[in-house]
Amino acid sequence: MRQLVLDTETTGLKTEDGHRLIELAVLEVVNRRKTDAVRHYYFNPERPVDAEATAVHGFTWEMLQDKPLFKDVVEDFLDFVSDAELIIHNAPFDLGFINHELKRLDPAALRLEDQVAGVVDTLVMARRKYPGQRNSLDHLVKRLEIPPRDRTFHGALLDAEILADVYLAMTGGQMGMVWGSEETQKLADSNDPMLHFRPVQRDGLSLRLMQASAEEQKAHGQYLEILEKESKGACVWKRLEDESA
């Protein structure tokens, strides 16, 4: 599945009040790896930017008046996203503004969500995964221990890059390579002692497992002790390991 991480910036909070898009960024993820394929647009919103919005993203109307209009890039944007699944944090907000722009150009235009393979809302995902907790991008970055970026001012491209890391972390971590690829074969054939590869046969499938080093096993044991203490003796993983020792 080709996935695209999308984010926007706007002149304000509500399309009903006449607010418009000013920035749109889309990053491609294929096989859980970020690629170099990117679409990043700034727009002339044809109206002033609310002071509250400027305080968040730093853009004023004066800074955007020489930028293209949405209609000038819409074809390129739709061609880029049409076969992909979109990943968006708080999807109704971003989709609402994009659909508002599409309807301004053509009242009969399909909604963006009806022109793509699907939409994943990472805010909904985070609320299910972390109920009762704050699930903004900033909070998810801290919770998932993702290297922080300077977000003095928000930007669609920066936030899309952060969201890609958040999504990959929430769904199992970023896969740096695909097993069976030329890259992994080079690793498998490597004599690097840090890799500790050994072949395993299962149902005719040949796999290679990476064995933990003594240092990593020690760190793992220390982490289980912390979990055991914090859970007041309810760490199931530690109990299973003690039983199998």
C-alpha positions as CSV (number, residue, x, y, z in Angstrom):
1,M,0.0,0.0,0.0
2,R,1.3,3.4,-1.0
3,Q,0.6,5.8,1.9
4,L,0.8,9.6,2.0
5,V,1.2,11.6,5.2
6,L,-0.6,14.9,4.8
7,D,-0.8,18.2,6.8
8,T,-2.1,21.7,6.2
9,E,-1.9,25.2,7.6
10,T,-4.7,27.7,7.2
11,T,-5.7,31.3,7.7
12,G,-8.0,30.3,10.7
13,L,-10.0,27.6,12.2
14,K,-13.3,27.4,10.3
15,T,-14.1,27.3,6.6
16,E,-17.6,28.6,7.6
17,D,-15.9,31.9,8.5
18,G,-14.3,32.1,5.0
19,H,-10.9,30.7,6.1
20,R,-8.6,29.2,3.4
21,L,-5.6,27.0,2.9
22,I,-2.2,28.6,3.0
23,E,0.1,25.5,3.0
24,L,-0.2,21.8,2.1
25,A,2.4,19.1,2.4
26,V,2.3,15.4,1.4
27,L,5.1,12.9,2.1
28,E,5.1,9.4,0.6
29,V,5.6,6.2,2.6
30,V,6.0,2.9,0.7
31,N,6.5,-0.4,2.6
32,R,6.7,1.6,5.8
33,R,9.7,3.5,4.5
34,K,9.7,7.3,3.8
35,T,10.6,8.0,0.2
36,D,11.9,11.2,-1.5
37,A,8.5,11.8,-3.1
38,V,7.0,15.0,-1.7
39,R,4.5,17.6,-2.6
40,H,4.7,20.9,-0.8
41,Y,2.7,24.0,-1.7
42,Y,2.2,27.5,-0.4
43,F,-1.0,29.3,-1.5
44,N,-2.2,32.9,-1.7
45,P,-5.4,32.6,0.4
46,E,-6.9,35.7,-1.1
47,R,-7.7,37.0,2.3
48,P,-6.0,38.1,5.5
49,V,-4.6,35.6,8.0
50,D,-6.0,35.7,11.6
51,A,-3.5,36.9,14.1
52,E,-4.1,33.7,16.2
53,A,-3.2,31.6,13.2
54,T,-0.1,33.7,12.5
55,A,1.0,33.1,16.1
56,V,1.0,29.3,15.4
57,H,2.5,29.1,11.9
58,G,4.2,32.5,11.5
59,F,2.6,33.3,8.1
60,T,0.9,36.6,7.2
61,W,-1.1,37.5,4.1
62,E,1.7,39.8,3.0
63,M,4.1,36.8,3.0
64,L,1.7,34.8,0.8
65,Q,0.4,37.2,-1.8
66,D,3.0,36.1,-4.4
67,K,2.2,32.4,-4.0
68,P,0.1,30.5,-6.5
69,L,-3.6,29.9,-6.0
70,F,-5.0,26.5,-5.1
71,K,-6.4,26.1,-8.6
72,D,-2.9,26.4,-10.0
73,V,-1.7,23.2,-8.3
74,V,-4.9,21.2,-7.7
75,E,-4.3,18.9,-10.7
76,D,-0.8,18.0,-9.7
77,F,-1.9,17.4,-6.1
78,L,-4.8,15.1,-7.1
79,D,-2.6,13.1,-9.5
80,F,-0.1,12.6,-6.7
81,V,-2.7,11.4,-4.0
82,S,-5.3,9.5,-6.1
83,D,-4.1,5.9,-5.6
84,A,-2.8,6.2,-2.0
85,E,-4.1,5.9,1.6
86,L,-3.9,9.2,3.4
87,I,-2.5,9.5,7.0
88,I,-3.7,12.6,8.7
89,H,-3.8,13.8,12.3
90,N,-7.3,15.1,13.0
91,A,-8.4,14.3,9.5
92,P,-11.8,16.2,9.5
93,F,-9.9,19.5,9.9
94,D,-7.5,19.0,7.0
95,L,-10.0,17.3,4.7
96,G,-12.6,20.0,5.5
97,F,-10.3,22.7,4.2
98,I,-9.1,20.8,1.1
99,N,-12.7,19.9,0.3
100,H,-13.7,23.5,0.8
101,E,-11.1,24.5,-1.8
102,L,-12.3,21.8,-4.2
103,K,-15.9,22.9,-3.9
104,R,-14.9,26.5,-4.6
105,L,-13.5,25.4,-7.9
106,D,-16.3,23.0,-8.8
107,P,-19.4,22.6,-6.7
108,A,-19.8,19.1,-8.1
109,A,-16.3,18.0,-7.1
110,L,-15.8,14.8,-5.2
111,R,-14.6,15.0,-1.7
112,L,-10.9,14.2,-1.4
113,E,-11.7,11.1,0.8
114,D,-13.7,9.8,-2.2
115,Q,-10.8,10.2,-4.6
116,V,-8.2,8.2,-2.6
117,A,-7.7,4.6,-1.5
118,G,-8.6,5.5,2.1
119,V,-7.9,7.7,5.1
120,V,-6.3,6.9,8.5
121,D,-6.9,9.4,11.2
122,T,-4.0,9.1,13.7
123,L,-5.8,11.2,16.3
124,V,-8.6,8.6,16.4
125,M,-5.9,5.9,16.5
126,A,-4.0,7.6,19.3
127,R,-7.2,8.1,21.4
128,R,-8.0,4.4,21.1
129,K,-4.4,3.4,21.9
130,Y,-4.0,5.9,24.8
131,P,-7.4,6.6,26.2
132,G,-7.7,9.5,28.6
133,Q,-4.4,11.0,27.6
134,R,-3.5,14.0,25.6
135,N,-2.8,13.0,22.0
136,S,-1.4,16.1,20.2
137,L,1.6,15.6,18.0
138,D,3.8,17.1,20.7
139,H,2.5,14.7,23.3
140,L,2.8,11.7,21.0
141,V,6.4,12.7,20.2
142,K,7.3,12.6,23.9
143,R,5.3,9.5,24.6
144,L,6.8,7.5,21.7
145,E,10.3,9.0,22.4
146,I,10.7,10.4,18.9
147,P,13.5,12.9,18.5
148,P,11.9,16.3,18.9
149,R,12.1,19.1,16.3
150,D,11.9,22.8,16.8
151,R,8.2,23.7,16.6
152,T,8.4,27.3,17.6
153,F,6.3,27.8,14.5
154,H,4.2,24.9,13.0
155,G,4.5,24.2,9.3
156,A,2.7,21.6,7.1
157,L,5.9,20.0,5.9
158,L,7.5,19.8,9.3
159,D,4.3,18.4,10.9
160,A,4.0,15.9,8.1
161,E,7.5,14.7,8.8
162,I,6.7,14.4,12.5
163,L,3.4,12.6,11.8
164,A,5.2,10.1,9.6
165,D,7.5,9.2,12.5
166,V,4.5,9.1,15.0
167,Y,2.4,6.8,12.7
168,L,5.3,4.4,12.1
169,A,6.0,4.3,15.8
170,M,2.4,3.7,16.8
171,T,2.0,0.9,14.3
172,G,5.2,-1.0,15.1
173,G,8.1,1.2,14.3
174,Q,9.7,2.2,11.0
175,M,11.0,-0.7,8.9
176,G,14.4,0.3,7.6
177,M,14.4,-2.5,5.0
178,V,12.3,-5.2,3.5
179,W,13.3,-8.8,4.2
180,G,14.5,-10.5,1.1
181,S,15.8,-7.3,-0.4
182,E,19.4,-6.8,-1.6
183,E,20.1,-4.7,1.5
184,T,19.1,-7.5,3.9
185,Q,21.0,-10.1,2.0
186,K,24.2,-8.0,2.4
187,L,23.5,-7.8,6.1
188,A,22.9,-11.6,6.3
189,D,26.2,-12.3,4.5
190,S,28.1,-9.8,6.7
191,N,30.7,-11.0,9.2
192,D,29.9,-8.0,11.5
193,P,29.8,-9.6,15.0
194,M,27.2,-7.0,16.0
195,L,24.5,-8.6,13.8
196,H,24.6,-12.2,15.3
197,F,22.6,-13.7,12.5
198,R,21.7,-17.4,12.5
199,P,19.4,-19.2,10.0
200,V,16.1,-20.8,11.2
201,Q,14.0,-23.2,9.2
202,R,10.2,-23.2,9.6
203,D,7.7,-24.8,7.3
204,G,10.1,-24.5,4.4
205,L,10.7,-20.8,5.0
206,S,14.3,-19.7,5.7
207,L,14.5,-16.8,8.2
208,R,17.4,-15.1,9.8
209,L,17.1,-14.0,13.4
210,M,19.2,-11.4,15.1
211,Q,20.4,-12.6,18.5
212,A,20.6,-10.1,21.4
213,S,24.1,-9.5,22.7
214,A,25.0,-10.0,26.4
215,E,24.9,-6.3,26.9
216,E,21.4,-6.1,25.3
217,Q,20.2,-9.0,27.4
218,K,21.4,-7.3,30.6
219,A,19.6,-4.1,29.6
220,H,16.5,-6.1,28.9
221,G,16.7,-7.7,32.4
222,Q,17.1,-4.3,34.0
223,Y,14.1,-2.9,32.1
224,L,12.0,-5.9,33.3
225,E,13.0,-5.2,36.9
226,I,11.8,-1.6,36.4
227,L,8.5,-2.8,35.0
228,E,8.2,-5.3,37.9
229,K,8.6,-2.6,40.4
230,E,6.3,-0.1,38.7
231,S,3.6,-2.7,38.3
232,K,4.0,-3.9,41.9
233,G,4.9,-7.4,40.9
234,A,2.5,-7.7,38.0
235,C,5.0,-7.9,35.1
236,V,3.8,-11.0,33.2
237,W,6.8,-10.9,30.9
238,K,9.3,-11.1,33.8
239,R,7.3,-14.0,35.4
240,L,7.4,-16.0,32.1
241,E,11.1,-15.4,31.8
242,D,11.7,-16.5,35.4
243,E,9.7,-19.6,34.8
244,S,11.6,-20.5,31.7
245,A,15.1,-19.8,33.2
